[in-house]
Amino acid sequence: DEMAQAEALRTIALLGERGNLSQQSEGRVAELESQLRSERASRQEFETQVTHEQNRKEAAQQQVLCLEYELDGKEAALQVAERTLERRDADLQQAQFQLRALQESLSSASVGHSTAHLSDDVRCKALKAQLIEREQQLELKDQHISRLLNVLRQHRSIFEGDEATVCGSERAALTYSNLASLS
């Protein structure tokens, strides 16, 4: 009987130890499940941040493309303005040459030809007025070209500051090199 009691006490003690181990295991499982939930939440937050950053990157790339197109348009407008200025400059030189020739012919003409002198004087005044008008037009064109150059310089500084987002496209590189050659 004593042996049965001792055996029963050992079994009870063993069952008690197993119960304690089972409670410890359940506590550990609950702790691990809590850590797993926390890691999943952290992972979800990280994935959300990655998606947000990818969207920002794509938006920045789109903005760079838009700025490149805008810059291309302004560069083309600047080239047109430069060609117009060159034509106006040539016209101005031609008018100045004609005016000088007219002044020389007027100075060498005799005073006795007052009628011819009056018509030449009228023509001279008309040429002077035309010359003044062309000079004013050239001044306006110069101001416009200066404004366009300032805009181009501002856009170029944007591209220099953010070279990495140009994405290495050949078109972007060509646009950048065209800007560098303008300055």
TIRO-2110 file (N, C-alpha, C; in Angstrom, 1 decimal):
// TIRO-2110
0.8, -1.2, 0.0, N, 1, A
0.0, 0.0, 0.0, CA, 1, A
0.9, 1.3, 0.0, C, 1, A
1.9, 1.2, 0.8, N, 2, A
2.8, 2.4, 0.8, CA, 2, A
3.5, 2.6, -0.6, C, 2, A
3.7, 1.6, -1.2, N, 3, A
4.4, 1.7, -2.5, CA, 3, A
3.4, 2.3, -3.5, C, 3, A
2.2, 1.9, -3.4, N, 4, A
1.1, 2.5, -4.3, CA, 4, A
1.0, 3.9, -4.0, C, 4, A
1.0, 4.3, -2.7, N, 5, A
0.9, 5.7, -2.4, CA, 5, A
2.1, 6.5, -2.9, C, 5, A
3.3, 5.9, -2.7, N, 6, A
4.5, 6.6, -3.2, CA, 6, A
4.4, 6.8, -4.7, C, 6, A
4.0, 5.7, -5.4, N, 7, A
3.8, 5.7, -6.9, CA, 7, A
2.8, 6.8, -7.2, C, 7, A
1.7, 6.9, -6.5, N, 8, A
0.7, 7.8, -6.8, CA, 8, A
1.2, 9.3, -6.6, C, 8, A
2.0, 9.5, -5.5, N, 9, A
2.6, 10.8, -5.3, CA, 9, A
3.6, 11.2, -6.4, C, 9, A
4.3, 10.2, -6.8, N, 10, A
5.3, 10.5, -7.9, CA, 10, A
4.5, 10.9, -9.2, C, 10, A
3.4, 10.2, -9.5, N, 11, A
2.6, 10.4, -10.6, CA, 11, A
2.0, 11.8, -10.5, C, 11, A
1.5, 12.1, -9.3, N, 12, A
0.9, 13.5, -9.1, CA, 12, A
2.0, 14.6, -9.3, C, 12, A
3.2, 14.3, -8.8, N, 13, A
4.3, 15.3, -8.9, CA, 13, A
4.7, 15.5, -10.4, C, 13, A
4.7, 14.3, -11.1, N, 14, A
5.1, 14.3, -12.5, CA, 14, A
4.0, 15.1, -13.3, C, 14, A
2.7, 14.8, -13.0, N, 15, A
1.7, 15.5, -13.6, CA, 15, A
1.7, 17.0, -13.3, C, 15, A
2.1, 17.3, -12.1, N, 16, A
2.2, 18.8, -11.7, CA, 16, A
3.3, 19.5, -12.5, C, 16, A
4.4, 18.7, -12.7, N, 17, A
5.5, 19.3, -13.4, CA, 17, A
5.1, 19.5, -14.9, C, 17, A
4.4, 18.5, -15.4, N, 18, A
3.9, 18.6, -16.8, CA, 18, A
2.9, 19.7, -16.9, C, 18, A
2.1, 19.9, -16.0, N, 19, A
1.1, 21.0, -16.0, CA, 19, A
1.9, 22.4, -16.0, C, 19, A
2.9, 22.4, -15.2, N, 20, A
3.7, 23.7, -15.1, CA, 20, A
4.4, 23.9, -16.5, C, 20, A
5.0, 22.8, -17.0, N, 21, A
5.6, 22.9, -18.3, CA, 21, A
4.6, 23.3, -19.4, C, 21, A
3.4, 22.7, -19.3, N, 22, A
2.4, 23.0, -20.3, CA, 22, A
2.0, 24.5, -20.2, C, 22, A
1.9, 25.0, -19.0, N, 23, A
1.5, 26.4, -18.8, CA, 23, A
2.7, 27.3, -19.3, C, 23, A
3.9, 26.9, -19.0, N, 24, A
5.0, 27.7, -19.6, CA, 24, A
5.0, 27.7, -21.1, C, 24, A
4.8, 26.5, -21.7, N, 25, A
4.7, 26.4, -23.1, CA, 25, A
3.6, 27.3, -23.7, C, 25, A
2.5, 27.2, -23.1, N, 26, A
1.4, 28.1, -23.6, CA, 26, A
1.7, 29.5, -23.4, C, 26, A
2.4, 29.9, -22.4, N, 27, A
2.8, 31.3, -22.2, CA, 27, A
3.8, 31.7, -23.3, C, 27, A
4.7, 30.8, -23.6, N, 28, A
5.7, 31.0, -24.6, CA, 28, A
5.1, 31.2, -26.0, C, 28, A
4.1, 30.3, -26.3, N, 29, A
3.3, 30.3, -27.5, CA, 29, A
2.6, 31.6, -27.7, C, 29, A
2.0, 32.1, -26.6, N, 30, A
1.3, 33.4, -26.6, CA, 30, A
2.2, 34.5, -26.9, C, 30, A
3.4, 34.4, -26.3, N, 31, A
4.4, 35.5, -26.5, CA, 31, A
4.9, 35.5, -27.9, C, 31, A
5.2, 34.3, -28.5, N, 32, A
5.6, 34.2, -29.9, CA, 32, A
4.5, 34.7, -30.8, C, 32, A
3.3, 34.3, -30.6, N, 33, A
2.2, 34.8, -31.4, CA, 33, A
2.1, 36.3, -31.4, C, 33, A
2.3, 36.9, -30.2, N, 34, A
2.3, 38.4, -30.1, CA, 34, A
3.4, 39.0, -30.9, C, 34, A
4.6, 38.4, -30.8, N, 35, A
5.8, 38.9, -31.6, CA, 35, A
5.5, 38.8, -33.1, C, 35, A
4.9, 37.7, -33.5, N, 36, A
4.6, 37.4, -34.9, CA, 36, A
3.6, 38.5, -35.4, C, 36, A
2.5, 38.8, -34.6, N, 37, A
1.6, 39.9, -35.0, CA, 37, A
2.3, 41.2, -35.1, C, 37, A
3.2, 41.5, -34.2, N, 38, A
4.0, 42.8, -34.2, CA, 38, A
4.8, 42.8, -35.5, C, 38, A
5.5, 41.7, -35.8, N, 39, A
6.4, 41.7, -37.0, CA, 39, A
5.5, 41.9, -38.3, C, 39, A
4.4, 41.2, -38.3, N, 40, A
3.5, 41.4, -39.5, CA, 40, A
3.0, 42.8, -39.6, C, 40, A
2.7, 43.5, -38.5, N, 41, A
2.3, 44.9, -38.6, CA, 41, A
3.4, 45.7, -39.1, C, 41, A
4.6, 45.5, -38.6, N, 42, A
5.8, 46.2, -39.0, CA, 42, A
6.1, 46.0, -40.5, C, 42, A
5.9, 44.8, -40.9, N, 43, A
6.2, 44.5, -42.3, CA, 43, A
5.1, 45.2, -43.2, C, 43, A
3.9, 45.2, -42.8, N, 44, A
2.8, 45.9, -43.5, CA, 44, A
3.1, 47.4, -43.6, C, 44, A
3.6, 47.9, -42.5, N, 45, A
3.9, 49.4, -42.5, CA, 45, A
5.1, 49.6, -43.4, C, 45, A
6.1, 48.8, -43.4, N, 46, A
7.2, 48.9, -44.3, CA, 46, A
6.8, 48.8, -45.8, C, 46, A
5.9, 47.9, -46.1, N, 47, A
5.5, 47.7, -47.5, CA, 47, A
4.7, 49.0, -47.9, C, 47, A
3.9, 49.5, -47.0, N, 48, A
3.2, 50.7, -47.3, CA, 48, A
4.1, 51.9, -47.6, C, 48, A
5.2, 52.0, -46.8, N, 49, A
6.2, 53.0, -47.0, CA, 49, A
6.9, 52.8, -48.4, C, 49, A
7.2, 51.6, -48.7, N, 50, A
7.9, 51.3, -50.0, CA, 50, A
7.0, 51.7, -51.1, C, 50, A
5.7, 51.4, -51.0, N, 51, A
4.8, 51.7, -52.1, CA, 51, A
4.7, 53.2, -52.2, C, 51, A
4.6, 53.9, -51.1, N, 52, A
4.6, 55.4, -51.1, CA, 52, A
5.8, 56.0, -51.8, C, 52, A
7.0, 55.5, -51.4, N, 53, A
8.2, 56.0, -52.0, CA, 53, A
8.3, 55.7, -53.5, C, 53, A
7.8, 54.5, -53.9, N, 54, A
7.8, 54.2, -55.3, CA, 54, A
6.9, 55.2, -56.1, C, 54, A
5.7, 55.5, -55.5, N, 55, A
4.8, 56.5, -56.1, CA, 55, A
5.5, 57.9, -56.2, C, 55, A
6.2, 58.3, -55.1, N, 56, A
6.9, 59.6, -55.2, CA, 56, A
7.9, 59.6, -56.3, C, 56, A
8.7, 58.5, -56.4, N, 57, A
9.7, 58.4, -57.4, CA, 57, A
9.1, 58.5, -58.8, C, 57, A
8.0, 57.8, -59.0, N, 58, A
7.4, 57.9, -60.3, CA, 58, A
6.9, 59.3, -60.6, C, 58, A
6.3, 59.9, -59.6, N, 59, A
5.8, 61.3, -59.8, CA, 59, A
7.0, 62.2, -60.1, C, 59, A
8.1, 62.0, -59.4, N, 60, A
9.3, 62.9, -59.7, CA, 60, A
9.8, 62.6, -61.1, C, 60, A
9.8, 61.4, -61.6, N, 61, A
10.2, 61.1, -62.9, CA, 61, A
9.3, 61.7, -64.0, C, 61, A
8.0, 61.7, -63.7, N, 62, A
7.0, 62.3, -64.6, CA, 62, A
7.2, 63.9, -64.6, C, 62, A
7.5, 64.4, -63.5, N, 63, A
7.8, 65.9, -63.4, CA, 63, A
9.0, 66.2, -64.2, C, 63, A
10.0, 65.4, -64.1, N, 64, A
11.3, 65.6, -64.9, CA, 64, A
10.9, 65.6, -66.4, C, 64, A
10.1, 64.6, -66.8, N, 65, A
9.8, 64.5, -68.2, CA, 65, A
9.0, 65.8, -68.6, C, 65, A
8.1, 66.2, -67.8, N, 66, A
7.3, 67.4, -68.2, CA, 66, A
8.2, 68.6, -68.3, C, 66, A
9.2, 68.7, -67.3, N, 67, A
10.1, 69.8, -67.4, CA, 67, A
11.0, 69.8, -68.6, C, 67, A
11.4, 68.5, -69.0, N, 68, A
12.2, 68.4, -70.2, CA, 68, A
11.4, 68.8, -71.4, C, 68, A
10.1, 68.4, -71.5, N, 69, A
9.3, 68.9, -72.7, CA, 69, A
9.2, 70.4, -72.7, C, 69, A
8.9, 71.0, -71.5, N, 70, A
8.8, 72.4, -71.4, CA, 70, A
10.1, 73.1, -71.8, C, 70, A
11.2, 72.6, -71.3, N, 71, A
12.5, 73.1, -71.7, CA, 71, A
12.8, 73.0, -73.2, C, 71, A
12.4, 71.9, -73.8, N, 72, A
12.6, 71.7, -75.2, CA, 72, A
11.8, 72.8, -76.0, C, 72, A
10.6, 73.0, -75.5, N, 73, A
9.7, 74.0, -76.2, CA, 73, A
10.4, 75.4, -76.0, C, 73, A
10.9, 75.7, -74.9, N, 74, A
11.5, 77.0, -74.6, CA, 74, A
12.8, 77.2, -75.4, C, 74, A
13.5, 76.1, -75.5, N, 75, A
14.7, 76.1, -76.3, CA, 75, A
14.4, 76.4, -77.8, C, 75, A
13.4, 75.7, -78.3, N, 76, A
13.0, 75.9, -79.7, CA, 76, A
12.5, 77.4, -79.9, C, 76, A
11.8, 77.9, -78.9, N, 77, A
11.4, 79.3, -79.0, CA, 77, A
12.6, 80.3, -79.0, C, 77, A
13.5, 79.9, -78.2, N, 78, A
14.7, 80.7, -78.1, CA, 78, A
15.5, 80.7, -79.4, C, 78, A
15.6, 79.6, -80.1, N, 79, A
16.2, 79.5, -81.4, CA, 79, A
15.5, 80.3, -82.4, C, 79, A
14.2, 80.3, -82.4, N, 80, A
13.4, 81.1, -83.3, CA, 80, A
13.7, 82.6, -83.1, C, 80, A
13.7, 82.9, -81.8, N, 81, A
13.9, 84.3, -81.4, CA, 81, A
15.4, 84.8, -81.9, C, 81, A
16.3, 83.9, -81.7, N, 82, A
17.7, 84.2, -82.1, CA, 82, A
17.8, 84.4, -83.6, C, 82, A
17.1, 83.5, -84.4, N, 83, A
17.1, 83.7, -85.9, CA, 83, A
16.4, 85.0, -86.3, C, 83, A
15.3, 85.3, -85.6, N, 84, A
14.6, 86.6, -85.9, CA, 84, A
15.5, 87.7, -85.6, C, 84, A
16.2, 87.7, -84.4, N, 85, A
17.1, 88.7, -84.1, CA, 85, A
18.2, 88.9, -85.1, C, 85, A
18.7, 87.8, -85.6, N, 86, A
19.8, 87.9, -86.6, CA, 86, A
19.2, 88.5, -87.9, C, 86, A
18.0, 88.2, -88.3, N, 87, A
17.4, 88.8, -89.5, CA, 87, A
17.2, 90.3, -89.2, C, 87, A
16.7, 90.7, -88.0, N, 88, A
16.5, 92.1, -87.7, CA, 88, A
17.8, 92.8, -87.7, C, 88, A
18.8, 92.2, -87.2, N, 89, A
20.2, 92.8, -87.2, CA, 89, A
20.7, 93.1, -88.6, C, 89, A
20.5, 92.1, -89.5, N, 90, A
20.9, 92.3, -90.9, CA, 90, A
20.1, 93.4, -91.5, C, 90, A
18.7, 93.5, -91.2, N, 91, A
17.9, 94.6, -91.7, CA, 91, A
18.4, 95.9, -91.2, C, 91, A
18.7, 95.9, -89.9, N, 92, A
19.2, 97.2, -89.3, CA, 92, A
20.5, 97.6, -90.0, C, 92, A
21.4, 96.7, -90.2, N, 93, A
22.7, 97.1, -90.9, CA, 93, A
22.4, 97.6, -92.3, C, 93, A
21.5, 97.0, -93.0, N, 94, A
21.1, 97.4, -94.3, CA, 94, A
20.6, 98.8, -94.3, C, 94, A
19.7, 99.1, -93.3, N, 95, A
19.1, 100.4, -93.3, CA, 95, A
20.1, 101.5, -92.9, C, 95, A
21.1, 101.1, -92.0, N, 96, A
22.1, 102.0, -91.6, CA, 96, A
23.0, 102.3, -92.9, C, 96, A
23.3, 101.3, -93.6, N, 97, A
24.1, 101.5, -94.8, CA, 97, A
23.4, 102.4, -95.8, C, 97, A
22.1, 102.2, -96.0, N, 98, A
21.3, 103.1, -96.9, CA, 98, A
21.3, 104.5, -96.4, C, 98, A
21.1, 104.6, -95.1, N, 99, A
21.1, 106.0, -94.5, CA, 99, A
22.4, 106.7, -94.7, C, 99, A
23.5, 106.0, -94.5, N, 100, A
24.8, 106.6, -94.7, CA, 100, A
25.0, 107.0, -96.1, C, 100, A
24.6, 106.1, -97.0, N, 101, A
24.7, 106.5, -98.4, CA, 101, A
23.9, 107.7, -98.8, C, 101, A
22.7, 107.7, -98.3, N, 102, A
21.8, 108.8, -98.5, CA, 102, A
22.4, 110.1, -98.0, C, 102, A
22.9, 110.1, -96.7, N, 103, A
23.5, 111.3, -96.1, CA, 103, A
24.7, 111.8, -96.9, C, 103, A
25.5, 110.8, -97.4, N, 104, A
26.7, 111.2, -98.2, CA, 104, A
26.2, 111.9, -99.5, C, 104, A
25.2, 111.3, -100.2, N, 105, A
24.7, 111.9, -101.4, CA, 105, A
24.1, 113.2, -101.2, C, 105, A
23.4, 113.4, -100.0, N, 106, A
22.8, 114.7, -99.7, CA, 106, A
23.8, 115.7, -99.4, C, 106, A
24.9, 115.4, -98.8, N, 107, A
25.9, 116.3, -98.4, CA, 107, A
26.7, 116.8, -99.7, C, 107, A
26.8, 115.9, -100.7, N, 108, A
27.5, 116.3, -101.9, CA, 108, A
26.6, 116.9, -102.9, C, 108, A
25.3, 116.9, -102.7, N, 109, A
24.4, 117.6, -103.6, CA, 109, A
24.5, 119.1, -103.5, C, 109, A
24.2, 119.8, -104.6, N, 110, A
24.3, 121.2, -104.5, CA, 110, A
23.1, 121.8, -103.9, C, 110, A
23.2, 123.0, -103.4, N, 111, A
22.1, 123.7, -102.7, CA, 111, A
21.1, 124.2, -103.8, C, 111, A
21.5, 124.3, -105.0, N, 112, A
20.6, 124.8, -106.1, CA, 112, A
19.5, 123.9, -106.5, C, 112, A
19.6, 122.6, -106.1, N, 113, A
18.6, 121.7, -106.4, CA, 113, A
17.7, 121.5, -105.2, C, 113, A
17.0, 122.5, -104.8, N, 114, A
16.2, 122.5, -103.6, CA, 114, A
15.0, 121.5, -103.7, C, 114, A
14.4, 121.3, -104.9, N, 115, A
13.3, 120.4, -105.0, CA, 115, A
13.8, 119.0, -104.8, C, 115, A
14.9, 118.6, -105.4, N, 116, A
15.5, 117.3, -105.3, CA, 116, A
15.9, 117.1, -103.8, C, 116, A
16.4, 118.2, -103.3, N, 117, A
16.9, 118.1, -101.9, CA, 117, A
15.7, 117.9, -100.9, C, 117, A
14.6, 118.5, -101.2, N, 118, A
13.4, 118.2, -100.3, CA, 118, A
12.9, 116.8, -100.4, C, 118, A
12.9, 116.2, -101.6, N, 119, A
12.4, 114.8, -101.7, CA, 119, A
13.4, 113.9, -101.1, C, 119, A
14.7, 114.2, -101.2, N, 120, A
15.7, 113.4, -100.5, CA, 120, A
15.6, 113.6, -99.0, C, 120, A
15.3, 114.8, -98.6, N, 121, A
15.1, 115.0, -97.1, CA, 121, A
13.9, 114.2, -96.6, C, 121, A
12.9, 114.2, -97.3, N, 122, A
11.7, 113.4, -96.9, CA, 122, A
12.1, 111.9, -96.9, C, 122, A
12.8, 111.5, -97.9, N, 123, A
13.2, 110.1, -97.9, CA, 123, A
14.2, 109.8, -96.7, C, 123, A
15.0, 110.7, -96.4, N, 124, A
16.0, 110.5, -95.3, CA, 124, A
15.2, 110.4, -94.0, C, 124, A
14.2, 111.3, -93.8, N, 125, A
13.4, 111.3, -92.6, CA, 125, A
12.7, 109.9, -92.4, C, 125, A
12.1, 109.4, -93.6, N, 126, A
11.4, 108.2, -93.6, CA, 126, A
12.4, 107.0, -93.2, C, 126, A
13.6, 107.1, -93.7, N, 127, A
14.6, 106.0, -93.4, CA, 127, A
15.0, 106.1, -91.9, C, 127, A
15.1, 107.3, -91.4, N, 128, A
15.5, 107.5, -90.0, CA, 128, A
14.4, 106.9, -89.1, C, 128, A
13.1, 107.2, -89.5, N, 129, A
12.0, 106.7, -88.7, CA, 129, A
12.0, 105.2, -88.7, C, 129, A
12.2, 104.7, -89.9, N, 130, A
12.3, 103.2, -90.1, CA, 130, A
13.4, 102.6, -89.2, C, 130, A
14.5, 103.3, -89.2, N, 131, A
15.7, 102.8, -88.4, CA, 131, A
15.4, 102.9, -87.0, C, 131, A
14.7, 103.9, -86.5, N, 132, A
14.4, 104.0, -85.1, CA, 132, A
13.4, 102.9, -84.7, C, 132, A
12.4, 102.7, -85.6, N, 133, A
11.4, 101.6, -85.3, CA, 133, A
12.1, 100.2, -85.2, C, 133, A
13.0, 100.0, -86.1, N, 134, A
13.8, 98.7, -86.1, CA, 134, A
14.6, 98.6, -84.9, C, 134, A
15.2, 99.6, -84.5, N, 135, A
16.0, 99.6, -83.2, CA, 135, A
15.2, 99.3, -82.0, C, 135, A
14.0, 99.9, -82.0, N, 136, A
13.0, 99.6, -80.9, CA, 136, A
12.6, 98.1, -80.9, C, 136, A
12.3, 97.6, -82.1, N, 137, A
12.0, 96.2, -82.2, CA, 137, A
13.1, 95.3, -81.8, C, 137, A
14.3, 95.6, -82.1, N, 138, A
15.5, 94.9, -81.7, CA, 138, A
15.6, 94.9, -80.2, C, 138, A
15.4, 96.0, -79.6, N, 139, A
15.5, 96.2, -78.1, CA, 139, A
14.5, 95.2, -77.5, C, 139, A
13.2, 95.2, -78.0, N, 140, A
12.2, 94.4, -77.4, CA, 140, A
12.6, 92.9, -77.6, C, 140, A
13.1, 92.6, -78.7, N, 141, A
13.6, 91.2, -79.0, CA, 141, A
14.7, 90.8, -78.0, C, 141, A
15.7, 91.7, -77.8, N, 142, A
16.7, 91.5, -76.9, CA, 142, A
16.2, 91.2, -75.5, C, 142, A
15.2, 92.0, -75.0, N, 143, A
14.6, 91.8, -73.7, CA, 143, A
13.9, 90.4, -73.6, C, 143, A
13.2, 90.1, -74.7, N, 144, A
12.5, 88.8, -74.7, CA, 144, A
13.5, 87.6, -74.6, C, 144, A
14.6, 87.7, -75.4, N, 145, A
15.6, 86.7, -75.4, CA, 145, A
16.3, 86.6, -74.0, C, 145, A
16.5, 87.7, -73.4, N, 146, A
17.1, 87.7, -72.0, CA, 146, A
16.2, 87.0, -71.1, C, 146, A
14.9, 87.3, -71.1, N, 147, A
13.9, 86.6, -70.3, CA, 147, A
14.0, 85.1, -70.5, C, 147, A
14.0, 84.7, -71.8, N, 148, A
14.0, 83.2, -72.1, CA, 148, A
15.3, 82.6, -71.6, C, 148, A
16.4, 83.3, -71.8, N, 149, A
17.7, 82.7, -71.3, CA, 149, A
17.7, 82.6, -69.7, C, 149, A
17.0, 83.5, -69.0, N, 150, A
16.9, 83.4, -67.6, CA, 150, A
16.1, 82.2, -67.2, C, 150, A
15.0, 81.9, -68.0, N, 151, A
14.2, 80.8, -67.7, CA, 151, A
14.9, 79.5, -68.0, C, 151, A
15.7, 79.5, -69.1, N, 152, A
16.5, 78.3, -69.4, CA, 152, A
17.5, 78.0, -68.3, C, 152, A
18.2, 79.1, -67.8, N, 153, A
19.2, 78.9, -66.8, CA, 153, A
18.5, 78.4, -65.5, C, 153, A
17.3, 78.8, -65.2, N, 154, A
16.7, 78.3, -64.0, CA, 154, A
16.4, 76.9, -64.1, C, 154, A
15.9, 76.5, -65.3, N, 155, A
15.6, 75.0, -65.5, CA, 155, A
16.8, 74.2, -65.5, C, 155, A
17.9, 74.8, -66.1, N, 156, A
19.1, 74.0, -66.1, CA, 156, A
19.6, 73.8, -64.7, C, 156, A
19.5, 74.7, -63.8, N, 157, A
19.9, 74.5, -62.4, CA, 157, A
19.1, 73.5, -61.7, C, 157, A
17.8, 73.3, -62.1, N, 158, A
17.0, 72.3, -61.6, CA, 158, A
17.5, 70.9, -62.0, C, 158, A
17.9, 70.8, -63.3, N, 159, A
18.5, 69.6, -63.8, CA, 159, A
19.8, 69.2, -63.2, C, 159, A
20.7, 70.3, -63.0, N, 160, A
22.0, 70.0, -62.4, CA, 160, A
21.8, 69.6, -60.9, C, 160, A
20.8, 70.1, -60.2, N, 161, A
20.6, 69.7, -58.8, CA, 161, A
20.0, 68.4, -58.7, C, 161, A
19.3, 67.9, -59.7, N, 162, A
18.6, 66.6, -59.6, CA, 162, A
19.0, 65.7, -60.7, C, 162, A
20.3, 65.6, -61.0, N, 163, A
20.8, 64.8, -62.2, CA, 163, A
20.4, 63.4, -62.1, C, 163, A
20.4, 62.8, -60.9, N, 164, A
20.1, 61.4, -60.7, CA, 164, A
18.7, 61.0, -61.2, C, 164, A
17.8, 61.9, -61.1, N, 165, A
16.4, 61.6, -61.5, CA, 165, A
16.2, 61.7, -63.0, C, 165, A
17.2, 62.1, -63.7, N, 166, A
17.0, 62.3, -65.2, CA, 166, A
16.9, 60.9, -65.8, C, 166, A
17.2, 59.8, -65.1, N, 167, A
17.0, 58.5, -65.5, CA, 167, A
18.0, 58.0, -66.5, C, 167, A
18.9, 58.8, -66.9, N, 168, A
20.0, 58.4, -67.9, CA, 168, A
19.4, 58.3, -69.3, C, 168, A
18.3, 58.8, -69.6, N, 169, A
17.8, 58.6, -70.9, CA, 169, A
18.6, 59.4, -71.9, C, 169, A
18.7, 59.0, -73.1, N, 170, A
19.5, 59.7, -74.1, CA, 170, A
19.0, 61.0, -74.4, C, 170, A
17.6, 61.1, -74.4, N, 171, A
17.0, 62.4, -74.7, CA, 171, A
17.3, 63.4, -73.6, C, 171, A
17.2, 63.0, -72.4, N, 172, A
17.5, 63.9, -71.3, CA, 172, A
19.0, 64.3, -71.3, C, 172, A
19.9, 63.4, -71.7, N, 173, A
21.3, 63.8, -71.7, CA, 173, A
21.5, 64.8, -72.9, C, 173, A
20.8, 64.6, -74.0, N, 174, A
21.0, 65.5, -75.1, CA, 174, A
20.4, 66.9, -74.7, C, 174, A
19.3, 66.9, -74.1, N, 175, A
18.7, 68.2, -73.6, CA, 175, A
19.6, 68.9, -72.7, C, 175, A
20.2, 68.1, -71.8, N, 176, A
21.2, 68.7, -70.8, CA, 176, A
22.4, 69.3, -71.5, C, 176, A
22.9, 68.5, -72.5, N, 177, A
24.1, 69.0, -73.2, CA, 177, A
23.8, 70.2, -74.0, C, 177, A
22.6, 70.3, -74.6, N, 178, A
22.1, 71.5, -75.4, CA, 178, A
22.1, 72.7, -74.4, C, 178, A
21.6, 72.5, -73.2, N, 179, A
21.6, 73.6, -72.3, CA, 179, A
23.0, 74.1, -71.9, C, 179, A
23.9, 73.2, -71.7, N, 180, A
25.2, 73.5, -71.4, CA, 180, A
25.9, 74.3, -72.5, C, 180, A
25.6, 74.0, -73.7, N, 181, A
26.2, 74.7, -74.9, CA, 181, A
25.6, 76.1, -75.0, C, 181, A
24.4, 76.3, -74.5, N, 182, A
23.7, 77.6, -74.6, CA, 182, A
24.4, 78.6, -73.6, C, 182, A
24.9, 78.1, -72.5, N, 183, A
25.4, 79.1, -71.5, CA, 183, A
26.8, 79.5, -71.8, C, 183, A
END
